[in-house]
Amino acid sequence: MTLPAPDLVETPDPHGAFPRLSREQIDRLSAAGERRAVRPGEVLYAQGKPAADWYVVLRGKVAIQQRDGDDARTLRVHGPGRFLGELGLLEGQPSFFTAVAAEPGEVLVIPAGELKWLVFGDPVFGDLVLHAYFLRRALVIGSGDGLRIVGSCFSPDTRRLLEFVARNRLPYRLDDLDQDRGAEALLRRLGVPAEETPVVVLPGAGVLRNPGNAEVASAVGLRPERQPVGVRDVLVVGAGPGGLAAVVYAASEGLATAAFDAVASGGQAGTTSRIENYLGFPSGISGAELAERSVIQAAKFGVPVAVPGEARTLVPRDGLYAVGFDDGTEIVTRTVIIASGARYRRLPVPGLEHLEGTCVHYAATSQEARQCRADPVAVVGGGNSAGQAAVFLAETSPVVHLLVRGGALAADMSRYLVDRVGNHPRVRVHLHTEVREVVEDGKAMAGVEVEDNRTRVRDRLAARALFVFVGAAPHTRWLSGHIALDEDGFVLTGADVGAFAGAGISRAPMPLETSSPGVFAVGDVRHGSVKRVASAVGEGAMAVRFVHEHLARER
């Protein structure tokens, strides 16, 4: 085992990711834990395992390392007053790193379970820890540490894994068999033949060979080991802003609640680089941070969000509902809140599929930005998601081409974003423009061929990545035949249910209630919904109020 050098210099903290606790804060925290001496080389927590305790450095230094067998690489060093850990500590995930004492010292040790209550119970301390942990996760994502995915970017399974870990905000690095010389050497060292790729190398040297998303989720702590038993009061299907709001309000009011999402918590909002018009966040908040805060809040009330868990069936059963999931799980519940959102629409351009996850993206977060740093990129779309992505990507990309099919940004984009896009020196807006072809250079993307939809004149723009934001289709196939849908597949609710022939409801539906009594819909999946985060959150809270009314009526 490689020991850290005793003369390591403490890592600077220019962005607030490694704040120092005051003496008063440490004294208050001491009542919840114990002070303990540490010796050089002592491991406080190891990568690949959930950390059982939370540490504050009182004397000496602690090194944060990434270990590969007997080799260790020191990433950061913390001195007195700093606390250890990362976002996964609050969510029960295995650690991506090892913390080891670099010199004789003393630490304050607090059980991880106790830390959660300290975070929830003290708003000032809680915000300090949460903000630092979000920044640390962003730093890890930007550094490429964490999981390693070894495979070909042309493999559908590799692209599936890349999308899954990115949507779940897990730090990773792709070792591309088609471009990275060291990828094959890594496979040989792991003893994995090429036909068994892609593989996911976990912190702690665990290797998953072409795993399903559920297997990865279980390995990194995203999926609870045990599913809820017994009849639930409410089952929330989907964990976007509307679904997460419903979970928090239902659980906090004592309802027996279960929650699932097919891909990742946060929904489409979770892929947004910055939400600037959400009430209470004047400087904006990233979709990832909003999602993580909501997941932690749901866990505070005892409801973890199970990921991945795709609903496949909804069947009435003796006055209850049975919802079946893709892994065979069945949840029996008194009410259902459908928040399954919508799936991204693809561009009708040939050859995009094999570039998805590497050059073609449907989200613009720090994960994707890291892949195309310093390269020109193209963004397709004229709504808020496209505008937010263009501004965010322009922070690192020299040129961002915003390709808009219509003739004005203001038609579908908020005024504040129109101004930001129009005033940004590195964003070039192309109106009346549609993508016709992706230009490849060997095994990478070199540009896009676009066409003016008025003149039919074509042009070629240099771009190493393409970001697509052209709307979404509702995820409601599993509801067909049981719940009233409009012609586009969105769920009808309230007065819109009307005289639906298959309605099983004998009274006027409550707002947000579907054609089946006790089944509600919120957010983007609902016909006529307002495509705003605040609206979805409000609908999630409202749906819980109607759940109470339905349960009271049934009793």
C-alpha positions in Angstrom: 0.0 0.0 0.0 1.3 3.4 -1.0 1.4 5.8 2.0 0.8 9.6 1.4 3.9 11.8 1.8 3.9 13.6 5.2 4.7 16.9 3.7 1.7 17.2 1.4 0.4 20.7 0.8 -3.3 21.3 1.6 -5.5 21.7 -1.5 -6.6 25.3 -2.0 -10.3 26.1 -2.0 -11.1 28.9 -4.6 -14.7 27.9 -5.1 -16.0 26.8 -1.7 -15.9 23.1 -2.2 -13.6 22.6 0.8 -14.8 25.1 3.5 -13.3 25.2 6.9 -15.6 24.8 9.9 -15.4 27.4 12.7 -14.4 26.5 16.2 -18.0 27.1 17.4 -19.4 24.7 14.7 -16.9 22.0 15.7 -17.7 22.4 19.3 -21.5 22.0 18.6 -20.8 18.9 16.4 -18.7 17.3 19.0 -21.7 16.4 21.0 -22.8 14.1 18.2 -19.5 12.2 17.8 -16.2 11.5 19.4 -12.6 12.8 19.0 -10.1 10.2 17.9 -6.4 10.2 17.3 -5.2 8.9 13.9 -1.8 7.6 12.8 -0.1 8.0 9.4 -1.4 5.5 6.9 -4.7 4.9 8.8 -7.6 4.5 6.3 -10.7 6.4 7.4 -12.9 5.1 4.6 -12.1 3.1 1.5 -13.2 3.4 -2.1 -15.8 0.9 -3.2 -17.4 0.8 0.2 -20.1 3.1 1.8 -18.5 5.3 4.4 -19.9 4.5 7.9 -18.7 7.7 9.4 -18.2 11.4 8.7 -15.0 13.0 9.6 -13.8 16.5 10.5 -10.0 17.0 10.6 -8.9 18.5 13.9 -5.2 18.1 13.7 -2.8 16.9 11.0 -3.7 16.2 7.3 -5.8 13.7 5.5 -5.1 12.7 1.8 -7.9 11.8 -0.6 -6.7 9.1 -2.9 -7.8 7.0 -5.9 -6.3 3.6 -5.6 -5.5 1.0 -8.3 -4.2 -2.2 -6.6 -1.1 -1.2 -4.7 -0.8 2.1 -6.5 -2.4 5.3 -5.1 -2.8 8.7 -6.6 -3.4 11.6 -4.2 -6.1 13.9 -5.5 -6.6 16.3 -2.6 -5.3 17.1 0.9 -7.3 18.4 3.8 -6.1 20.1 6.9 -7.6 21.2 10.3 -11.2 22.5 10.1 -12.1 20.7 6.9 -14.7 17.9 6.7 -14.4 14.9 4.4 -16.8 13.1 2.2 -18.8 13.6 -1.0 -22.4 13.6 -2.1 -22.6 9.8 -2.1 -22.1 9.8 1.7 -25.6 11.3 2.2 -27.1 8.9 -0.4 -25.5 5.7 0.9 -23.4 5.2 -2.2 -20.0 3.5 -2.2 -17.1 6.0 -2.0 -15.2 6.8 -5.1 -12.1 7.5 -3.1 -10.0 6.4 -0.1 -9.3 8.8 2.8 -6.0 8.1 4.6 -4.2 10.0 7.3 -1.1 11.7 6.0 0.5 12.4 9.4 -0.3 12.0 13.1 -3.4 13.9 14.0 -6.9 13.9 15.4 -10.4 13.7 13.8 -13.9 14.2 14.9 -16.0 11.1 14.0 -19.7 11.3 13.6 -21.9 8.3 12.3 -23.1 9.0 8.7 -26.7 8.4 9.8 -26.3 11.1 12.5 -24.9 13.5 9.9 -28.1 13.4 7.9 -30.1 14.6 10.9 -27.5 17.4 11.6 -27.8 18.5 7.9 -31.6 18.4 8.1 -31.9 20.1 11.5 -29.5 23.0 11.0 -30.2 25.1 7.9 -26.9 27.0 8.0 -24.8 23.9 8.6 -26.9 21.9 6.2 -26.5 24.4 3.3 -22.8 24.6 4.0 -22.4 20.8 3.7 -24.7 20.3 0.8 -23.2 23.2 -1.3 -19.7 21.8 -0.7 -20.8 18.3 -1.6 -22.4 19.4 -4.8 -19.3 21.3 -5.8 -17.2 18.3 -5.0 -19.3 16.0 -7.2 -18.9 18.5 -10.0 -15.1 18.5 -9.5 -15.1 14.7 -9.6 -17.2 14.7 -12.8 -14.9 17.2 -14.4 -11.7 15.3 -13.5 -12.9 12.0 -15.0 -12.3 10.1 -11.8 -14.9 7.6 -10.5 -16.3 4.8 -12.6 -14.4 3.6 -15.7 -16.4 2.4 -18.7 -14.3 0.4 -21.2 -15.9 -0.3 -24.5 -16.4 0.9 -28.1 -18.3 4.2 -28.6 -20.0 2.4 -31.5 -21.5 -0.2 -29.2 -25.2 0.3 -28.3 -24.5 -1.1 -24.8 -21.6 1.3 -24.3 -23.9 4.2 -25.3 -26.6 2.9 -23.0 -24.2 2.8 -20.0 -22.9 6.3 -20.9 -26.4 7.7 -20.9 -27.3 6.0 -17.7 -24.3 7.1 -15.6 -24.5 10.7 -17.0 -28.2 11.0 -16.3 -27.6 9.8 -12.8 -24.8 12.3 -12.3 -22.2 9.6 -11.6 -18.6 10.5 -12.3 -17.0 8.4 -14.9 -14.4 8.1 -17.6 -14.8 6.4 -21.0 -11.8 4.2 -22.1 -12.7 4.0 -25.8 -11.5 0.8 -27.5 -11.5 2.6 -30.8 -9.4 5.6 -29.8 -7.6 5.0 -26.5 -4.5 2.9 -26.8 -4.5 2.1 -23.1 -8.1 0.6 -23.2 -7.0 -2.8 -24.6 -4.1 -3.0 -22.1 -6.6 -2.3 -19.3 -8.8 -5.1 -20.5 -5.8 -7.5 -20.6 -4.9 -6.5 -17.1 -8.5 -7.2 -16.0 -8.6 -10.5 -17.8 -11.7 -9.4 -19.9 -11.9 -10.5 -23.5 -13.1 -7.8 -26.0 -16.3 -9.7 -26.7 -17.4 -9.2 -23.1 -17.3 -5.5 -23.3 -18.4 -2.9 -22.4 -17.3 -3.3 -18.8 -17.7 -1.0 -15.8 -14.7 -0.8 -13.5 -16.0 0.1 -10.0 -14.0 1.9 -7.3 -12.3 -0.8 -5.4 -11.5 -2.8 -8.6 -14.9 -4.5 -9.0 -15.7 -5.3 -12.6 -19.1 -5.6 -14.2 -19.2 -7.3 -17.6 -21.7 -5.7 -20.0 -24.1 -5.0 -17.1 -27.7 -3.9 -17.3 -28.6 -0.5 -15.9 -30.1 -2.1 -12.8 -26.9 -4.0 -12.0 -24.9 -0.8 -12.2 -27.5 1.0 -10.1 -27.3 -1.7 -7.4 -23.5 -1.6 -7.4 -23.3 2.1 -6.8 -26.2 2.4 -4.3 -28.8 4.0 -6.5 -31.4 1.2 -6.0 -32.6 0.2 -2.5 -31.8 -3.4 -1.6 -35.3 -4.1 -0.5 -38.5 -2.9 -2.2 -41.5 -1.7 -0.2 -43.8 -4.4 1.1 -47.5 -4.2 1.9 -50.1 -2.0 0.3 -48.9 1.6 -0.2 -51.1 4.7 0.2 -49.5 6.3 -2.9 -47.1 5.1 -5.6 -45.2 7.8 -7.5 -44.1 6.7 -11.0 -41.4 9.1 -12.2 -39.0 11.3 -10.3 -38.9 14.6 -12.2 -39.7 17.8 -10.3 -43.4 16.9 -10.2 -42.8 13.3 -9.0 -40.2 14.3 -6.4 -42.5 17.1 -5.0 -45.2 14.5 -4.7 -42.9 12.1 -2.8 -41.7 14.8 -0.4 -45.2 16.1 0.4 -46.8 12.6 0.6 -44.0 11.1 2.9 -43.9 14.2 5.1 -47.6 13.9 5.7 -47.4 10.3 6.8 -48.6 8.5 3.7 -46.9 5.1 3.0 -45.1 6.1 -0.2 -43.0 4.4 -2.8 -41.2 6.0 -5.8 -39.6 4.7 -9.0 -38.0 6.2 -12.1 -37.1 4.5 -15.3 -33.8 6.2 -15.8 -32.8 8.8 -13.2 -34.2 11.2 -10.6 -34.6 14.8 -11.9 -36.3 14.1 -15.2 -35.6 16.5 -18.0 -35.0 19.3 -15.5 -32.1 17.2 -14.1 -30.3 17.6 -17.4 -30.5 21.4 -17.4 -27.3 23.2 -16.8 -29.0 26.1 -15.0 -32.6 27.1 -14.1 -32.7 30.8 -13.6 -36.4 31.5 -13.2 -37.2 29.1 -10.3 -38.6 31.0 -7.4 -36.2 31.4 -4.4 -33.0 30.9 -6.4 -32.1 34.4 -7.7 -28.7 33.3 -8.9 -30.2 30.1 -10.5 -29.7 26.5 -9.7 -28.6 23.6 -11.8 -31.1 20.9 -12.6 -28.6 18.4 -11.1 -28.4 20.2 -7.8 -32.2 20.6 -7.6 -32.6 16.9 -8.3 -30.0 15.8 -5.7 -31.5 18.2 -3.0 -34.9 16.7 -3.7 -33.7 13.1 -3.5 -32.0 13.8 -0.2 -35.2 15.5 1.1 -37.3 12.5 0.1 -34.8 10.2 1.9 -35.1 12.4 4.9 -38.8 11.3 5.1 -37.9 7.7 4.6 -38.6 7.3 0.8 -35.7 6.4 -1.4 -36.2 6.7 -5.2 -35.6 3.3 -6.9 -33.6 3.7 -10.1 -34.0 2.2 -12.7 -37.6 1.0 -12.4 -39.7 1.3 -15.5 -43.4 0.8 -15.1 -44.9 -1.6 -17.6 -48.5 -2.3 -16.4 -51.2 -0.7 -14.3 -54.1 -2.9 -13.4 -57.1 -2.3 -11.1 -57.4 -5.0 -8.4 -60.1 -5.2 -5.8 -60.4 -1.4 -5.3 -56.6 -1.0 -5.4 -54.0 -0.7 -8.2 -51.2 -3.1 -9.1 -48.3 -1.6 -10.9 -45.8 -3.9 -12.5 -42.2 -3.0 -13.3 -39.7 -4.2 -15.8 -37.7 -6.2 -13.3 -40.8 -8.2 -12.1 -41.4 -6.0 -9.1 -45.1 -5.4 -8.4 -46.4 -2.6 -6.1 -50.0 -2.7 -4.8 -51.2 0.8 -3.9 -54.4 2.7 -3.1 -53.5 5.6 -5.3 -51.0 6.3 -8.1 -49.4 9.6 -9.2 -48.2 9.4 -12.8 -45.1 11.6 -13.3 -43.4 9.5 -15.9 -42.6 12.6 -18.0 -41.5 12.4 -21.6 -38.8 10.9 -23.7 -36.5 12.9 -25.9 -37.3 13.2 -29.5 -34.6 12.3 -32.0 -33.7 14.2 -35.1 -34.8 12.6 -38.4 -31.2 12.5 -39.5 -29.5 9.2 -40.6 -26.4 8.0 -38.8 -27.1 9.7 -35.4 -27.6 6.5 -33.4 -24.0 5.4 -33.3 -22.8 8.8 -32.2 -25.3 9.1 -29.2 -23.5 9.3 -25.9 -20.2 10.4 -27.5 -20.9 13.2 -30.0 -24.7 13.5 -30.0 -26.3 14.4 -26.6 -29.8 15.1 -25.3 -28.6 16.9 -22.2 -26.0 19.7 -21.4 -24.5 19.2 -18.0 -20.9 19.2 -16.8 -20.6 15.5 -17.9 -21.2 16.4 -21.6 -19.3 19.7 -21.4 -16.2 17.9 -20.3 -16.3 15.7 -23.4 -16.3 18.7 -25.8 -14.3 21.2 -23.9 -12.5 23.7 -26.3 -14.3 22.3 -29.3 -17.0 24.1 -31.4 -20.5 22.6 -30.9 -24.0 22.8 -32.3 -27.3 23.0 -30.3 -30.6 22.3 -32.0 -33.8 23.8 -30.7 -35.6 27.0 -30.0 -36.9 26.5 -26.5 -35.6 27.2 -23.0 -33.6 24.0 -22.8 -31.7 24.8 -26.0 -31.1 28.4 -24.9 -29.8 27.3 -21.5 -27.6 24.7 -23.1 -26.1 27.2 -25.5 -25.2 29.7 -22.8 -23.8 27.0 -20.6 -21.7 25.3 -23.3 -20.3 28.7 -24.4 -18.5 29.0 -21.1 -15.9 26.5 -22.4 -16.6 26.1 -26.1 -15.1 28.7 -28.5 -18.2 28.7 -30.7 -21.8 27.4 -30.1 -24.0 27.3 -33.1 -27.7 27.5 -32.0 -29.8 26.0 -34.8 -33.5 27.2 -34.7 -36.1 25.9 -37.2 -38.3 28.9 -36.7 -37.8 32.6 -37.5 -37.5 34.1 -34.0 -36.1 33.0 -30.6 -38.8 34.8 -28.7 -41.5 32.4 -30.1 -40.6 29.6 -27.6 -37.8 31.0 -25.4 -38.2 33.1 -22.3 -37.2 36.8 -22.7 -34.3 36.6 -20.2 -32.8 33.8 -22.2 -33.3 35.5 -25.6 -31.3 38.4 -24.2 -28.5 36.2 -22.8 -28.2 34.2 -26.0 -28.3 37.3 -28.2 -25.7 39.1 -26.2 -23.2 36.2 -25.8 -20.1 36.7 -28.0 -19.6 32.9 -28.6 -23.2 32.0 -29.4 -24.1 32.2 -33.1 -27.9 32.0 -33.8 -29.0 30.4 -37.1 -32.7 31.0 -37.7 -34.8 29.0 -40.3 -32.1 26.3 -40.0 -32.4 22.5 -39.9 -29.8 19.7 -39.7 -29.7 17.5 -42.7 -26.5 15.5 -42.1 -23.8 14.8 -39.6 -20.3 15.1 -41.0 -17.8 12.5 -39.7 -14.0 12.6 -39.7 -12.9 9.0 -39.2 -14.6 7.9 -36.0 -15.5 11.3 -34.7 -17.9 14.1 -35.6 -16.4 17.0 -37.6 -19.5 19.1 -38.3 -23.1 19.3 -39.4 -24.6 20.1 -42.8 -27.6 22.4 -42.3 -30.2 23.8 -44.6 -32.1 27.1 -44.7 -35.8 25.9 -44.7 -36.8 28.9 -46.8 -34.2 29.0 -49.6 -33.0 25.3 -49.4 -29.4 26.5 -49.4 -27.1 24.3 -47.5 -24.0 25.1 -45.4 -21.5 23.1 -43.4 -20.7 24.2 -39.8 -17.7 23.0 -37.9 -18.9 21.2 -34.7 -17.4 18.3 -32.7 -20.7 17.6 -30.8 -24.4 18.0 -31.4 -26.9 18.8 -28.6 -30.5 18.1 -29.5 -33.5 19.8 -27.7 -36.5 19.3 -30.0 -39.1 18.4 -27.5 -40.3 15.0 -26.1 -43.0 12.4 -26.5 -44.9 11.3 -23.3 -43.9 8.0 -21.7 -47.4 6.6 -21.5 -47.4 3.4 -23.5 -47.7 1.4 -20.3 -51.0 3.2 -19.6 -52.7 2.4 -22.9 -56.1 0.9 -22.5 -56.5 1.8 -18.8 -56.1 5.6 -18.7 -57.6 8.2 -21.1 -54.9 9.7 -23.4 -55.1 12.5 -26.0 -54.2 11.9 -29.6 -50.5 12.6 -28.9 -50.4 10.2 -25.9 -50.6 12.7 -23.1 -52.7 11.9 -20.0 -56.1 13.6 -19.8 -57.0 14.9 -16.4 -59.8 16.8 -14.7 -62.4 18.4 -17.0 -60.4 17.1 -20.0 -61.4 13.5 -19.2 -64.9 14.4 -20.4 -66.9 11.5 -21.8 -64.0 9.2 -22.3 -65.7 5.8 -23.1 -63.4 3.8 -21.0 -63.6 6.0 -17.9 -64.0 4.0 -14.7 -64.9 7.1 -12.7 -68.6 7.8 -12.0 -68.2 11.3 -10.7 -66.5 14.5 -12.0 -62.8 13.9 -11.8 -60.8 16.1 -9.4 -58.2 18.4 -10.9 -55.2 16.3 -11.9 -57.2 13.1 -11.6 -57.3 10.8 -14.6 -60.2 8.6 -16.0 -59.5 6.1 -13.2 -60.4 7.2 -9.7 -57.4 7.7 -7.4 -54.9 7.9 -10.3 -53.4 11.3 -10.9 -51.0 12.8 -13.4 -48.5 15.7 -12.9 -45.8 17.4 -15.0 -44.9 16.9 -18.6 -46.9 13.7 -19.0 -50.2 15.5 -18.5 -52.2 17.0 -21.3 -52.2 20.8 -21.1 -49.3 21.0 -18.6 -47.2 24.2 -18.3 -43.7 23.2 -19.2 -42.0 24.8 -16.2 -40.3 23.4 -13.2 -42.3 25.5 -10.8 -45.5 24.3 -12.3 -44.5 20.6 -12.1 -43.6 21.1 -8.4 -46.9 22.8 -7.7 -48.8 20.0 -9.4 -46.9 17.4 -7.4 -48.0 19.1 -4.2 -51.6 19.5 -5.4 -51.8 15.8 -6.3 -51.0 14.8 -2.7 -53.9 17.0 -1.5 -56.2 15.1 -3.9 -54.8 11.8 -2.8 -56.0 12.7 0.8 -59.4 13.5 -0.6 -59.6 10.2 -2.5 -58.5 8.2 0.5 -61.0 9.9 2.8 -63.8 9.2 0.3 -62.8 5.5 0.1 -62.7 5.2 3.9 
